[in-house]
């Protein structure tokens, strides 16, 4: 599971009220490493994480501010290991 919390603060200030409540995305793939970047060049931050056998992407499909259960599309798995037959 990956939890995302929206930053609510202005630059230079972090305290116990800095983030909105977490929104959980159940990917159930055993994420090991995580990266946040605009992987599809649409101006919105996407999430990528290393899983067994490849990388799983959560493309950001949001249409407005905030984070909710509709912020990311279904996970997209990209294999980085060749298939062994």
C-alpha positions as CSV (number, residue, x, y, z in Angstrom):
1,X,0.0,0.0,0.0
2,X,1.2,3.5,-0.7
3,X,-0.1,6.5,1.3
4,X,0.0,10.0,-0.2
5,X,-0.4,13.1,1.9
6,X,-0.9,16.5,0.3
7,X,1.3,19.3,1.6
8,X,-0.8,22.2,3.0
9,X,1.9,24.6,4.1
10,X,3.7,27.6,2.7
11,X,7.5,27.3,1.9
12,X,9.7,27.1,5.0
13,X,7.1,25.8,7.4
14,X,6.6,22.2,8.5
15,X,4.7,21.2,11.7
16,X,2.0,18.7,12.7
17,X,-0.6,20.5,10.6
18,X,1.5,20.5,7.4
19,X,-0.2,17.6,5.6
20,X,-3.7,16.6,4.8
21,X,-4.9,13.1,5.9
22,X,-3.3,10.3,4.0
23,X,-5.1,8.8,1.0
24,X,-4.1,5.1,0.6
25,X,-3.6,3.4,-2.8
26,X,-3.6,-0.4,-2.4
27,X,-1.1,-1.7,-4.9
28,X,-0.2,-4.9,-3.1
29,X,3.0,-5.4,-5.0
30,X,5.7,-5.1,-2.3
31,X,7.2,-1.7,-3.3
32,X,10.8,-1.4,-2.5
33,X,11.9,2.0,-3.9
34,X,9.8,4.9,-4.8
35,X,10.2,7.9,-7.1
36,X,7.9,10.8,-7.8
37,X,8.2,12.7,-11.1
38,X,6.2,13.7,-14.2
39,X,6.9,10.5,-16.1
40,X,4.4,11.1,-18.9
41,X,5.1,14.9,-19.4
42,X,1.6,16.0,-18.6
43,X,2.6,18.5,-15.8
44,X,1.3,16.3,-13.0
45,X,3.5,14.2,-10.5
46,X,3.2,10.4,-11.1
47,X,4.5,7.7,-8.8
48,X,6.8,4.9,-9.8
49,X,8.1,2.1,-7.5
50,X,10.4,-0.9,-7.9
51,X,8.6,-4.2,-7.4
52,X,9.7,-7.7,-7.9
53,X,10.5,-8.1,-11.6
54,X,9.9,-4.6,-12.7
55,X,8.6,-1.1,-12.1
56,X,5.0,-0.2,-11.3
57,X,3.7,3.2,-12.3
58,X,0.7,5.1,-10.9
59,X,-0.1,7.7,-13.6
60,X,-1.6,10.9,-12.1
61,X,-5.0,11.5,-13.9
62,X,-6.3,14.2,-11.5
63,X,-8.3,17.1,-13.0
64,X,-8.0,19.5,-10.1
65,X,-6.4,20.2,-6.7
66,X,-6.2,17.7,-3.9
67,X,-5.6,14.0,-3.6
68,X,-8.4,11.4,-3.6
69,X,-9.0,7.9,-4.7
70,X,-9.4,9.1,-8.3
71,X,-6.0,10.9,-8.4
72,X,-4.1,8.0,-9.9
73,X,-5.0,5.5,-12.7
74,X,-4.7,1.8,-12.2
75,X,-1.2,0.6,-11.7
76,X,0.8,-0.1,-14.9
77,X,3.5,-2.8,-14.6
78,X,6.7,-2.5,-16.7
79,X,8.9,-5.6,-16.7
80,X,12.6,-4.8,-16.5
81,X,13.8,-8.4,-16.5
82,X,13.7,-10.7,-19.6
83,X,11.3,-13.6,-19.5
84,X,13.0,-16.9,-18.9
85,X,11.5,-19.9,-20.7
